[in-house]
Amino acid sequence: MSSTTYGDISPRTAAYAEKELLKRAIPFLVLEKFGQSKPLPANNSKTIVFRRYSALPFAPTVLAEGVTPTSLTLSKTDIPCTLNQYGSIVTITDIIMDTHEDDVLMESIELLGEQAAQMIETMRWGILAAGSNVYWANGGATNAVNTPITRDLQRRVTRGLKNQNTEQITKVIKSTPAWGTEQVAKAFIGLCHPDCEADIRNMVGADGKSIFVPVEKYGSMVPFENEIGKVEDVRYLSSTIFTPLLGAGGAKGAMIGSGANADVYRILYVGANAYGIVALRGQYALTPMVVNPKPSDSDPMAQRGKVSWKAMQGAVILNDAWMAQLQVACTA
């Protein structure tokens, strides 16, 4: 088969492979849903620009009879996001392709799809977890943290977001390989590690009764992938990608810890337009490539083939005040 931009597969087969890659990626794409998202355009540069408009002044303006008021000018801030190329490659031998009972090519594509999502989400988490709007469960620094999340701590965070006029999430990226958005019930989103789930489920009100609503009791509201439930106006989603800071807290006591100190878990609360990402879906988001075993100078007996993917990706915080990080410990 003649060589194409997708290796030894046709553009039609590559489109199918890309769709399969993205299908397996979707369950791992938690951060993908809630940022200001842009699809990657064709023939793109290495920089994509996100734009934020400032709110207009709202001090009461009394109009004089017959006098046109002074016109206002929109104020905008352009925030550039530098893209980097990410990717991975798997080697398949000719013997495996000839004798293995499973479809090794499709298995490779599916595994690479999962890996692509996890790699891109890890990159995004590293950028967003470096935000400066931080709350601590106790004390005033990371090295003091050794208590779990409570309703009052959550309220501290959401009150801070509301005081910054942070809008709650009302639309998200669809759970399909194609790029697009859909409307959802408004809420702040809390992103956490699975170790935090038990403490979130155990949150109680002033009367000591549970205030956690699990997804199975949502009724008509459709849960997101990875969602565990909601507390007041926060919907919580968990992923192992949202890693803790091992042993970074205070004396661990009854908390999960490394050595004598508590592990510190960062729960990220986000509102609308808090951060920007390049969507890992759509026509140009991810490029699959397949090279079948064939004779070459480096492989004269055609013993090795390759399956790979690559993608141009980036993420950026658009407004630190519209997202907040709560650092907590988790009950062992």
C-alpha positions as CSV (number, residue, x, y, z in Angstrom):
1,M,0.0,0.0,0.0
2,S,1.3,3.4,-0.9
3,S,2.4,5.7,2.0
4,T,0.0,8.3,3.2
5,T,0.0,10.9,6.1
6,Y,-1.4,8.1,8.2
7,G,1.2,5.5,7.4
8,D,-0.1,2.3,5.8
9,I,-3.8,3.1,6.2
10,S,-6.1,5.2,4.1
11,P,-7.7,8.4,5.3
12,R,-11.0,6.6,5.6
13,T,-9.5,3.9,7.8
14,A,-7.6,6.6,9.8
15,A,-10.9,8.4,10.4
16,Y,-12.4,5.2,11.8
17,A,-9.3,4.5,13.9
18,E,-9.4,8.1,15.3
19,K,-13.1,7.6,16.2
20,E,-12.2,4.4,18.1
21,L,-9.3,6.1,19.8
22,L,-11.6,8.9,21.0
23,K,-14.3,6.5,22.1
24,R,-11.9,4.8,24.6
25,A,-10.6,8.2,25.6
26,I,-13.9,9.8,26.6
27,P,-14.3,8.1,30.1
28,F,-11.0,9.5,31.2
29,L,-11.6,13.1,29.9
30,V,-12.9,14.7,33.1
31,L,-11.2,18.1,32.7
32,E,-12.2,18.1,29.0
33,K,-15.8,18.8,29.9
34,F,-15.7,22.0,32.0
35,G,-13.2,24.3,30.5
36,Q,-13.6,26.9,27.8
37,S,-12.9,24.6,24.9
38,K,-11.8,25.2,21.4
39,P,-11.4,22.6,18.6
40,L,-8.0,22.4,16.9
41,P,-8.3,24.1,13.5
42,A,-6.6,22.7,10.4
43,N,-3.1,23.9,9.5
44,N,-2.9,25.3,13.1
45,S,-0.1,27.4,14.6
46,K,1.6,26.5,17.9
47,T,-0.5,29.1,19.7
48,I,-4.2,29.3,20.3
49,V,-5.8,32.5,21.8
50,F,-8.6,32.5,24.4
51,R,-10.5,35.8,24.8
52,R,-12.1,37.2,28.0
53,Y,-14.3,40.3,28.1
54,S,-14.4,42.4,31.3
55,A,-17.7,43.1,33.0
56,L,-19.2,46.6,32.3
57,P,-19.5,49.0,35.2
58,F,-22.9,48.8,36.9
59,A,-22.9,51.9,39.1
60,P,-26.4,53.6,38.6
61,T,-26.3,56.1,35.8
62,V,-29.0,58.8,35.8
63,L,-29.9,59.9,32.2
64,A,-30.4,63.6,31.6
65,E,-33.5,64.4,29.5
66,G,-32.5,64.5,25.8
67,V,-28.9,63.8,26.4
68,T,-27.2,60.7,25.0
69,P,-25.0,59.1,27.7
70,T,-21.4,58.4,27.1
71,S,-20.8,55.3,25.1
72,L,-18.9,52.4,26.8
73,T,-16.1,50.5,25.1
74,L,-15.8,46.8,25.6
75,S,-12.6,45.7,27.3
76,K,-11.0,42.4,26.4
77,T,-8.1,40.3,27.4
78,D,-6.4,37.9,25.1
79,I,-4.8,34.9,26.8
80,P,-2.4,32.9,24.5
81,C,-2.0,29.2,25.1
82,T,1.2,27.6,23.6
83,L,0.6,24.1,22.2
84,N,2.9,21.2,22.4
85,Q,2.8,17.9,20.5
86,Y,2.2,14.7,22.5
87,G,2.1,11.1,21.4
88,S,3.0,7.5,21.8
89,I,4.0,4.5,19.8
90,V,3.5,0.7,20.1
91,T,5.5,-2.0,18.3
92,I,3.7,-5.0,16.9
93,T,5.7,-8.0,15.6
94,D,4.8,-9.9,12.5
95,I,4.4,-13.1,14.5
96,I,1.8,-11.5,16.8
97,M,-0.1,-10.1,13.9
98,D,-0.1,-13.5,12.1
99,T,-0.8,-15.8,15.1
100,H,-2.5,-13.9,17.9
101,E,-6.2,-14.8,18.2
102,D,-7.3,-11.3,19.1
103,D,-7.3,-8.3,16.7
104,V,-4.0,-6.9,17.9
105,L,-4.3,-3.7,15.8
106,M,-7.7,-2.8,17.3
107,E,-6.6,-3.7,20.8
108,S,-3.6,-1.4,20.3
109,I,-5.8,1.4,19.1
110,E,-8.1,1.0,22.1
111,L,-5.3,1.0,24.6
112,L,-3.6,4.0,22.9
113,G,-6.9,5.8,23.1
114,E,-7.0,5.4,26.9
115,Q,-3.4,6.4,27.2
116,A,-3.9,9.5,25.1
117,A,-6.7,10.7,27.4
118,Q,-4.7,10.0,30.5
119,M,-1.6,11.7,29.2
120,I,-3.4,14.8,28.1
121,E,-5.5,15.0,31.3
122,T,-2.3,14.6,33.4
123,M,-0.8,17.6,31.5
124,R,-3.9,19.7,32.1
125,W,-4.0,18.8,35.8
126,G,-0.4,19.9,36.3
127,I,-1.3,23.3,34.9
128,L,-4.6,23.8,36.7
129,A,-3.4,22.5,40.1
130,A,-0.7,25.2,40.0
131,G,-3.4,27.9,40.4
132,S,-3.0,30.5,43.2
133,N,-6.5,30.5,44.7
134,V,-5.9,28.0,47.5
135,Y,-7.9,27.1,50.7
136,W,-6.6,24.8,53.4
137,A,-8.7,22.4,55.5
138,N,-6.8,23.6,58.6
139,G,-3.9,25.9,59.2
140,G,-2.6,28.3,56.6
141,A,-0.3,26.2,54.5
142,T,0.0,22.8,52.9
143,N,2.3,21.4,55.5
144,A,-0.4,21.8,58.2
145,V,-3.2,20.0,56.5
146,N,-4.4,16.9,58.3
147,T,-8.3,17.1,58.4
148,P,-10.9,16.0,55.9
149,I,-13.5,18.0,53.9
150,T,-16.6,19.3,55.6
151,R,-19.7,21.2,54.6
152,D,-18.3,24.4,56.1
153,L,-15.1,24.1,54.1
154,Q,-17.1,23.6,50.9
155,R,-19.2,26.6,51.7
156,R,-16.1,28.7,52.3
157,V,-14.9,27.9,48.8
158,T,-18.2,28.4,47.1
159,R,-18.8,31.6,48.9
160,G,-15.4,32.9,47.7
161,L,-16.3,31.9,44.1
162,K,-19.7,33.6,44.3
163,N,-18.1,36.8,45.7
164,Q,-16.0,36.9,42.5
165,N,-19.2,36.7,40.4
166,T,-18.2,33.2,39.2
167,E,-20.8,31.7,37.0
168,Q,-21.8,28.1,37.6
169,I,-21.3,25.5,34.8
170,T,-24.3,25.4,32.6
171,K,-22.9,23.7,29.4
172,V,-20.3,21.0,28.9
173,I,-18.5,19.2,26.1
174,K,-20.6,16.4,24.8
175,S,-19.7,12.8,25.6
176,T,-19.1,11.9,21.9
177,P,-16.0,11.8,19.7
178,A,-17.3,14.8,17.8
179,W,-16.7,18.3,19.2
180,G,-19.9,20.1,20.5
181,T,-21.5,21.3,23.7
182,E,-24.8,20.5,25.6
183,Q,-26.7,22.3,28.3
184,V,-26.7,20.9,31.9
185,A,-28.2,21.8,35.3
186,K,-26.1,24.6,36.7
187,A,-23.6,23.8,39.5
188,F,-20.0,24.3,40.5
189,I,-17.8,21.3,39.7
190,G,-15.6,19.6,42.3
191,L,-12.8,17.5,40.9
192,C,-11.2,15.0,43.4
193,H,-9.2,11.8,43.8
194,P,-11.1,8.6,44.6
195,D,-9.6,8.6,48.1
196,C,-11.8,11.7,48.8
197,E,-15.0,10.0,47.9
198,A,-15.8,8.5,51.4
199,D,-15.4,11.8,53.2
200,I,-17.5,13.6,50.5
201,R,-20.2,11.0,51.0
202,N,-20.0,11.4,54.8
203,M,-20.6,15.2,54.7
204,V,-23.4,16.3,57.1
205,G,-25.4,19.4,57.8
206,A,-25.8,21.3,61.1
207,D,-28.3,18.6,62.2
208,G,-25.8,15.8,61.7
209,K,-27.8,14.3,58.8
210,S,-26.2,13.5,55.4
211,I,-26.4,16.2,52.8
212,F,-24.8,14.1,50.1
213,V,-27.0,13.2,47.1
214,P,-25.7,10.1,45.1
215,V,-26.1,10.0,41.4
216,E,-28.6,7.2,41.6
217,K,-31.0,9.7,43.3
218,Y,-30.7,12.5,40.7
219,G,-34.0,11.7,39.1
220,S,-34.2,13.4,35.7
221,M,-30.7,15.0,36.0
222,V,-28.1,12.9,34.0
223,P,-24.8,12.3,35.8
224,F,-21.5,12.8,34.1
225,E,-18.9,10.1,33.6
226,N,-17.0,9.6,36.8
227,E,-19.5,11.6,38.8
228,I,-20.2,10.3,42.4
229,G,-22.9,12.8,43.5
230,K,-23.6,16.3,44.7
231,V,-23.5,18.4,47.9
232,E,-25.6,21.6,47.8
233,D,-24.5,23.4,44.6
234,V,-21.3,21.3,43.9
235,R,-21.3,18.2,41.7
236,Y,-18.3,15.9,42.5
237,L,-16.3,13.9,39.9
238,S,-13.3,11.7,40.7
239,S,-10.3,10.5,38.8
240,T,-6.9,8.9,39.8
241,I,-5.3,11.6,37.6
242,F,-6.0,14.2,40.3
243,T,-3.0,12.9,42.4
244,P,-2.3,13.9,46.0
245,L,0.9,15.4,47.4
246,L,2.3,12.5,49.3
247,G,3.4,13.2,52.8
248,A,3.1,16.9,52.3
249,G,0.7,17.6,55.2
250,G,0.8,17.7,59.0
251,A,0.9,14.7,61.4
252,K,-1.4,12.1,59.8
253,G,-3.2,10.7,62.8
254,A,-6.2,8.9,61.4
255,M,-5.7,10.2,57.9
256,I,-4.1,8.5,54.8
257,G,-0.4,9.4,54.9
258,S,3.1,8.6,53.7
259,G,5.5,8.1,56.6
260,A,4.4,10.3,59.6
261,N,2.6,13.0,57.6
262,A,-0.8,13.1,55.9
263,D,-1.1,13.0,52.1
264,V,-2.6,16.3,50.9
265,Y,-5.5,16.0,48.3
266,R,-6.3,18.9,46.1
267,I,-10.0,19.3,45.4
268,L,-10.4,21.7,42.4
269,Y,-13.6,23.7,42.3
270,V,-14.3,25.3,38.9
271,G,-16.9,27.6,37.5
272,A,-17.6,28.6,33.9
273,N,-14.7,29.9,31.8
274,A,-12.1,29.3,34.6
275,Y,-9.7,27.6,32.2
276,G,-9.2,27.0,28.5
277,I,-8.3,23.8,26.7
278,V,-7.9,22.4,23.2
279,A,-10.6,19.8,22.9
280,L,-9.3,16.2,22.4
281,R,-12.1,15.5,19.9
282,G,-13.1,16.7,16.5
283,Q,-11.5,16.3,13.1
284,Y,-8.0,17.5,13.8
285,A,-7.7,16.6,17.5
286,L,-5.8,13.4,17.3
287,T,-3.9,11.7,14.4
288,P,-3.6,7.9,14.4
289,M,-0.8,6.2,12.4
290,V,-0.2,2.6,11.4
291,V,2.9,1.1,9.8
292,N,2.7,-2.5,8.8
293,P,5.7,-4.8,9.0
294,K,7.7,-4.4,5.7
295,P,11.3,-4.7,4.6
296,S,13.5,-1.7,5.3
297,D,17.2,-1.0,6.1
298,S,16.4,-1.1,9.8
299,D,14.1,-4.1,9.6
300,P,15.2,-6.1,6.6
301,M,13.0,-9.1,7.5
302,A,9.8,-7.1,8.1
303,Q,9.5,-8.3,11.7
304,R,8.1,-5.1,13.2
305,G,5.1,-2.8,12.7
306,K,4.0,0.3,14.6
307,V,0.8,1.8,15.8
308,S,0.9,5.4,17.1
309,W,-1.0,8.6,17.8
310,K,0.0,12.3,18.1
311,A,-1.9,15.4,19.1
312,M,-1.3,19.1,19.5
313,Q,-2.5,20.1,23.0
314,G,-2.4,22.8,25.6
315,A,-4.2,24.2,28.6
316,V,-4.3,27.6,30.4
317,I,-5.9,29.2,33.4
318,L,-8.1,32.0,32.2
319,N,-9.2,33.5,35.5
320,D,-7.7,32.3,38.8
321,A,-10.6,33.8,40.8
322,W,-13.1,31.5,39.1
323,M,-11.5,28.3,40.3
324,A,-10.3,27.4,43.7
325,Q,-8.3,24.6,45.2
326,L,-9.2,23.1,48.6
327,Q,-6.4,21.1,50.2
328,V,-7.6,18.4,52.5
329,A,-6.6,15.1,54.1
330,C,-8.6,11.9,53.6
331,T,-9.8,9.6,56.4
332,A,-7.8,6.3,56.3
